[in-house]
């Protein structure tokens, strides 16, 4: 009986690894910095606690143990050393400690932070949606978390009508909240795209720091959209497939109405320029709202059998201003 009791007591003796926290955030840090933080491990058990560093997440991080064996009641520190490098990114690095605690065989400690950047720009720039031939613009901020000041020297983009303007900005504006910006510029870019639809291009921005350092360039993507100068509206119009009039019975007149609207110059004179197939009749009449028209498509009762919108034969109504190149 006594032997069994002794064996039971020995089997309950075990180390217990206890840590107060396993994560630490350095916040915003300078590039090429070496940072350290100590984590504490305690042994709350009745047997020695054995510790060893198993691995770290990368070679820029090191984990050092002050002691590898802790007697009951003892504590030791785990020091994590992190070299930040020189990239403006959020970093998270880890170190794993292996223990002989049967209930906690490993402990992962994490340090994290964000490296300050020389120069920060948005990845994408969106121009305001515009109409054909109407200039549009986009505004954005560029900033540095390291430089006291810098100069925007050049911006290049192959969008038609591209121009730019830049001026210094305060760093305490709402758009730069929590950015740790030390200097900033507001940039305005302008374009006058001459094709209808969506467009995208690369924008290259060059700056020079005021401390005489080398110039820095950044590439961004800019995009926008040019609306159609003449739009058509009807519950039966599909954005891609157009107006489907279906199969019609001969010997009976059929009519379909579509609202047509011009953009920008509501005084421009538009008319029906062409109809295919020619058996169809199209009439355009102005409505009370300037720039708005009713387009009436009529299939006459004596219309012969016509099949269109096939691969061989298309059907359409061409509406526009004869004095302008772009019509719909």
PADO-727489 format. One line per field, with one value per residue (C-alpha): residue number from 1; residue in one letter; x, y, z. Coordinates in Angstrom, 1 decimal, always signed. Example, Ala and Ser with C-alpha at 12.3 -4.5 7.8 and 13.67 -1.06 7.14 Angstrom:
n (1, 2)
res (A, S)
east (+12.3, +13.7)
north (-4.5, -1.1)
up (+7.8, +7.1)
! end
This chain:
n (1, 2, 3, 4, 5, 6, 7, 8, 9, 10, 11, 12, 13, 14, 15, 16, 17, 18, 19, 20, 21, 22, 23, 24, 25, 26, 27, 28, 29, 30, 31, 32, 33, 34, 35, 36, 37, 38, 39, 40, 41, 42, 43, 44, 45, 46, 47, 48, 49, 50, 51, 52, 53, 54, 55, 56, 57, 58, 59, 60, 61, 62, 63, 64, 65, 66, 67, 68, 69, 70, 71, 72, 73, 74, 75, 76, 77, 78, 79, 80, 81, 82, 83, 84, 85, 86, 87, 88, 89, 90, 91, 92, 93, 94, 95, 96, 97, 98, 99, 100, 101, 102, 103, 104, 105, 106, 107, 108, 109, 110, 111, 112, 113, 114, 115, 116, 117, 118, 119, 120, 121, 122, 123, 124, 125, 126, 127, 128, 129, 130, 131, 132, 133, 134, 135, 136, 137, 138, 139, 140, 141, 142, 143, 144, 145, 146, 147, 148, 149, 150, 151, 152, 153, 154, 155, 156, 157, 158, 159, 160, 161, 162, 163, 164, 165, 166, 167, 168, 169, 170, 171, 172, 173, 174, 175, 176, 177, 178, 179, 180, 181, 182, 183, 184, 185, 186, 187, 188, 189, 190, 191, 192, 193, 194, 195, 196, 197, 198, 199, 200, 201, 202, 203, 204, 205, 206, 207, 208, 209, 210, 211, 212, 213, 214, 215, 216, 217, 218, 219, 220, 221, 222, 223, 224, 225, 226, 227, 228, 229, 230, 231, 232, 233, 234, 235, 236, 237, 238, 239, 240, 241, 242, 243, 244, 245, 246, 247, 248, 249, 250, 251, 252, 253, 254, 255, 256, 257, 258, 259, 260, 261, 262, 263, 264, 265, 266, 267, 268, 269, 270, 271, 272, 273, 274, 275, 276, 277, 278, 279, 280, 281, 282, 283, 284, 285, 286, 287, 288, 289, 290, 291, 292, 293, 294, 295, 296, 297, 298, 299, 300, 301, 302, 303, 304, 305, 306, 307, 308, 309, 310, 311, 312, 313, 314, 315, 316, 317, 318, 319, 320, 321, 322, 323, 324, 325, 326, 327, 328)
res (X, X, X, X, X, X, X, X, X, X, X, X, X, X, X, X, X, X, X, X, X, X, X, X, X, X, X, X, X, X, X, X, X, X, X, X, X, X, X, X, X, X, X, X, X, X, X, X, X, X, X, X, X, X, X, X, X, X, X, X, X, X, X, X, X, X, X, X, X, X, X, X, X, X, X, X, X, X, X, X, X, X, X, X, X, X, X, X, X, X, X, X, X, X, X, X, X, X, X, X, X, X, X, X, X, X, X, X, X, X, X, X, X, X, X, X, X, X, X, X, X, X, X, X, X, X, X, X, X, X, X, X, X, X, X, X, X, X, X, X, X, X, X, X, X, X, X, X, X, X, X, X, X, X, X, X, X, X, X, X, X, X, X, X, X, X, X, X, X, X, X, X, X, X, X, X, X, X, X, X, X, X, X, X, X, X, X, X, X, X, X, X, X, X, X, X, X, X, X, X, X, X, X, X, X, X, X, X, X, X, X, X, X, X, X, X, X, X, X, X, X, X, X, X, X, X, X, X, X, X, X, X, X, X, X, X, X, X, X, X, X, X, X, X, X, X, X, X, X, X, X, X, X, X, X, X, X, X, X, X, X, X, X, X, X, X, X, X, X, X, X, X, X, X, X, X, X, X, X, X, X, X, X, X, X, X, X, X, X, X, X, X, X, X, X, X, X, X, X, X, X, X, X, X, X, X, X, X, X, X, X, X, X, X, X, X, X, X, X, X, X, X, X, X, X, X, X, X)
east (+0.0, +2.8, +4.7, +1.6, +1.1, +4.7, +4.5, +1.3, +2.9, +5.9, +3.7, +1.9, +5.2, +5.6, +6.8, +4.3, +5.3, +3.6, +4.0, +2.3, +2.2, +3.4, +3.1, +4.7, +4.2, +7.0, +4.7, +6.3, +10.1, +13.0, +14.5, +17.7, +16.9, +17.8, +15.0, +14.8, +12.1, +12.2, +9.4, +9.2, +8.7, +8.1, +8.0, +5.0, +5.4, +7.1, +9.8, +12.5, +11.3, +13.5, +13.5, +15.1, +14.8, +13.3, +13.1, +12.5, +10.4, +13.3, +17.0, +16.3, +14.9, +16.8, +15.5, +17.9, +17.2, +18.8, +18.4, +17.5, +16.5, +14.2, +13.8, +10.3, +9.6, +12.3, +11.9, +13.9, +13.7, +13.4, +15.0, +13.8, +16.0, +14.6, +16.4, +13.8, +15.5, +14.5, +11.0, +7.8, +5.7, +4.1, +6.2, +5.4, +8.2, +8.0, +10.3, +9.2, +10.3, +10.0, +9.4, +8.9, +5.7, +3.3, +0.4, +2.4, +5.0, +5.8, +5.4, +5.4, +6.5, +5.7, +7.1, +5.7, +5.9, +5.8, +9.0, +8.9, +9.0, +11.0, +8.2, +4.6, +2.1, -1.3, -1.3, -4.2, -5.5, -9.1, -10.0, -13.6, -15.9, -16.3, -17.9, -16.1, -13.8, -14.4, -11.2, -11.2, -9.0, -7.9, -6.3, -4.1, -1.5, +2.1, +4.2, +7.4, +7.8, +11.5, +12.2, +11.7, +10.7, +10.9, +10.0, +7.8, +9.9, +8.1, +5.0, +4.6, +1.5, +0.5, -3.2, -4.3, -4.2, -2.3, -1.1, -0.1, +0.2, +1.7, +2.0, +3.1, +0.4, +0.0, +0.7, -2.1, -4.9, -7.5, -6.3, -2.9, -4.2, -2.0, +0.4, +3.3, +4.0, +6.8, +6.2, +3.5, +2.4, -1.0, -0.9, -3.6, -3.5, -5.6, -6.6, -8.9, -9.4, -10.8, -12.2, -15.5, -15.3, -12.9, -9.2, -6.1, -2.5, +0.7, +1.6, +5.3, +6.0, +9.5, +10.5, +13.8, +14.4, +15.5, +18.5, +20.2, +19.6, +19.0, +15.7, +13.0, +10.4, +7.2, +4.8, +1.0, -2.0, -4.5, -7.9, -11.2, -14.2, -15.7, -19.4, -21.2, -22.1, -25.6, -27.4, -30.5, -33.0, -35.8, -36.8, -36.4, -32.8, -30.0, -26.7, -24.8, -27.4, -29.4, -33.2, -34.7, -37.9, -38.4, -40.4, -43.3, -46.5, -46.7, -49.6, -49.7, -47.9, -45.5, -43.9, -41.2, -40.2, -36.8, -35.7, -32.5, -30.4, -27.4, -24.7, -22.9, -24.3, -28.1, -28.5, -26.7, -28.8, -29.0, -30.9, -31.3, -28.3, -29.0, -31.3, -30.5, -32.4, -33.9, -37.4, -37.6, -38.6, -37.0, -38.2, -36.6, -38.6, -37.5, -39.1, -39.8, -36.5, -33.5, -31.3, -33.9, -35.7, -38.2, -36.9, -39.8, -39.0, -41.8, -42.3, -44.9, -47.7, -46.4, -42.9, -41.5, -39.9, -36.6, -34.1, -31.3, -28.9, -27.3, -23.7, -24.4, -26.8, -26.9, -29.7, -29.1, -30.2, -27.4, -28.2, -25.9, -24.8, -23.6, -21.1, -19.4, -17.2, -18.5, -22.1, -24.0)
north (+0.0, +2.4, +1.6, +2.4, +5.7, +6.7, +5.8, +7.8, +10.9, +10.7, +10.4, +13.7, +15.6, +17.6, +20.9, +23.6, +26.4, +29.7, +32.9, +36.3, +37.2, +35.8, +38.9, +42.3, +45.1, +47.5, +49.9, +52.1, +51.7, +53.0, +51.0, +49.0, +48.9, +46.1, +45.7, +43.3, +42.3, +39.9, +37.5, +35.7, +32.0, +30.6, +27.1, +26.7, +22.9, +20.4, +19.2, +20.9, +22.6, +22.0, +24.7, +25.0, +27.2, +25.1, +27.6, +31.2, +32.4, +34.0, +34.7, +38.3, +37.0, +35.4, +33.8, +33.5, +31.7, +33.0, +29.5, +26.2, +24.4, +26.0, +24.4, +24.7, +28.4, +29.7, +32.0, +33.0, +35.4, +34.7, +37.5, +38.0, +40.1, +41.5, +43.3, +45.4, +45.7, +48.5, +47.8, +49.7, +46.7, +45.3, +42.5, +39.7, +37.3, +34.3, +32.1, +28.6, +27.3, +23.6, +22.5, +19.2, +20.4, +17.5, +20.0, +22.7, +21.1, +24.3, +28.1, +30.5, +34.1, +36.8, +40.3, +42.6, +46.2, +48.4, +49.7, +53.4, +54.1, +56.7, +57.3, +56.0, +56.3, +54.7, +51.6, +52.8, +56.2, +56.5, +59.4, +60.7, +59.3, +61.7, +62.3, +62.2, +65.2, +66.5, +66.7, +64.7, +64.7, +62.6, +63.8, +61.8, +62.2, +61.0, +61.1, +60.1, +58.7, +59.5, +62.7, +66.2, +67.3, +66.3, +67.6, +66.0, +66.5, +64.5, +62.5, +60.6, +58.8, +58.0, +58.9, +61.5, +65.0, +64.1, +66.9, +67.2, +69.6, +69.0, +71.2, +70.5, +69.3, +69.4, +66.0, +66.4, +66.1, +63.3, +61.3, +60.8, +59.9, +57.3, +57.3, +58.7, +61.0, +63.6, +65.3, +65.1, +66.5, +66.6, +65.6, +66.4, +64.6, +65.5, +63.6, +64.0, +60.4, +60.4, +56.8, +55.6, +53.0, +52.0, +52.8, +51.9, +53.1, +53.1, +56.3, +56.9, +59.5, +60.8, +62.6, +64.0, +64.3, +67.7, +66.2, +65.8, +62.0, +60.1, +60.5, +57.8, +56.6, +54.7, +53.1, +53.3, +52.2, +54.9, +54.1, +55.7, +55.5, +57.6, +57.4, +57.0, +60.5, +59.2, +56.7, +54.6, +53.7, +51.1, +48.2, +45.9, +47.0, +44.7, +46.4, +44.0, +42.4, +45.6, +45.6, +42.2, +42.6, +38.8, +37.1, +39.2, +38.2, +39.6, +41.7, +43.8, +47.0, +46.7, +49.6, +49.9, +53.1, +53.9, +57.1, +58.7, +61.2, +63.2, +64.2, +67.5, +69.6, +69.2, +71.6, +69.4, +68.2, +64.4, +62.3, +58.8, +58.2, +54.7, +51.7, +48.1, +46.2, +48.9, +47.4, +48.8, +52.4, +54.6, +58.1, +60.4, +63.2, +65.6, +65.4, +68.3, +67.7, +69.3, +66.6, +63.9, +62.2, +59.4, +56.9, +55.0, +51.8, +50.6, +47.3, +48.1, +45.6, +45.0, +44.2, +41.2, +38.3, +39.5, +37.7, +39.7, +39.8, +36.6, +36.0, +36.9, +39.8, +42.5, +44.8, +48.2, +51.9, +54.5, +57.7, +60.7, +64.1, +64.2, +67.0, +64.8, +61.8, +59.9, +58.7, +55.8)
up (+0.0, +0.9, -2.3, -4.4, -2.6, -3.3, -7.0, -7.3, -5.7, -8.0, -11.0, -10.1, -9.9, -13.2, -14.4, -15.3, -17.7, -17.1, -19.2, -18.7, -22.4, -25.7, -28.0, -28.2, -30.7, -31.2, -33.2, -35.8, -36.0, -38.0, -40.8, -40.1, -36.4, -34.1, -31.5, -28.5, -26.1, -23.1, -22.4, -19.0, -18.4, -14.9, -13.5, -11.3, -11.1, -8.8, -11.2, -13.3, -16.4, -19.4, -22.2, -25.6, -28.7, -31.5, -34.4, -35.4, -38.3, -40.2, -39.9, -39.0, -35.6, -32.8, -29.6, -26.6, -23.3, -20.1, -18.5, -20.1, -16.9, -14.3, -10.9, -9.2, -8.5, -10.8, -13.8, -16.9, -19.7, -23.4, -25.4, -29.0, -31.2, -34.5, -37.3, -39.1, -42.5, -44.9, -46.2, -45.4, -44.3, -41.3, -39.9, -37.5, -36.4, -34.0, -31.9, -30.6, -27.3, -26.6, -23.0, -21.1, -19.6, -20.6, -21.0, -22.8, -25.0, -26.9, -26.5, -29.4, -28.8, -31.3, -31.9, -34.6, -35.8, -38.9, -40.5, -41.4, -45.1, -47.1, -49.5, -49.6, -52.5, -53.1, -55.2, -57.4, -58.5, -59.7, -62.0, -61.7, -64.3, -67.2, -70.5, -73.9, -74.4, -70.8, -68.7, -65.4, -62.4, -59.4, -56.1, -53.8, -51.0, -51.0, -47.9, -46.1, -42.6, -42.6, -44.6, -43.2, -46.6, -50.3, -53.7, -56.4, -59.5, -62.2, -63.0, -66.2, -67.7, -71.3, -70.9, -73.4, -72.1, -69.0, -66.7, -63.1, -60.2, -56.8, -53.6, -50.0, -47.6, -43.9, -42.2, -39.6, -42.2, -41.6, -44.6, -43.0, -39.5, -37.8, -40.8, -38.8, -41.8, -41.3, -44.7, -47.4, -50.7, -52.4, -56.0, -58.7, -62.0, -65.0, -68.2, -71.2, -72.5, -76.0, -76.1, -74.6, -71.9, -69.1, -69.3, -67.2, -67.4, -65.4, -63.6, -62.6, -59.9, -59.0, -55.9, -54.4, -50.6, -49.3, -47.6, -51.0, -51.2, -54.5, -56.3, -55.6, -58.2, -57.6, -60.0, -59.6, -61.6, -62.6, -64.1, -65.0, -67.2, -70.1, -70.3, -73.6, -75.1, -75.9, -73.7, -74.3, -71.6, -71.6, -69.3, -72.3, -73.1, -72.0, -71.4, -73.7, -76.0, -76.7, -77.4, -78.1, -80.1, -80.4, -83.1, -84.4, -86.2, -89.8, -90.9, -87.7, -86.7, -83.8, -81.9, -79.3, -77.5, -76.0, -74.2, -75.6, -73.6, -74.5, -72.0, -71.6, -74.4, -74.2, -77.1, -79.6, -82.5, -82.8, -85.3, -86.6, -88.9, -90.0, -89.5, -90.2, -91.5, -93.6, -93.3, -89.8, -89.2, -86.5, -85.5, -82.9, -81.2, -78.5, -75.0, -72.7, -70.8, -72.7, -74.2, -73.9, -76.8, -77.5, -80.1, -81.6, -83.5, -85.8, -87.6, -90.3, -90.9, -94.5, -93.3, -95.1, -93.2, -91.9, -89.7, -88.1, -85.2, -86.4, -87.3, -90.9, -90.4, -87.7, -86.6, -85.1, -84.9, -85.3, -83.5, -83.3, -84.5, -88.1, -87.3, -84.6, -85.0, -82.0, -82.2, -80.7)
! end
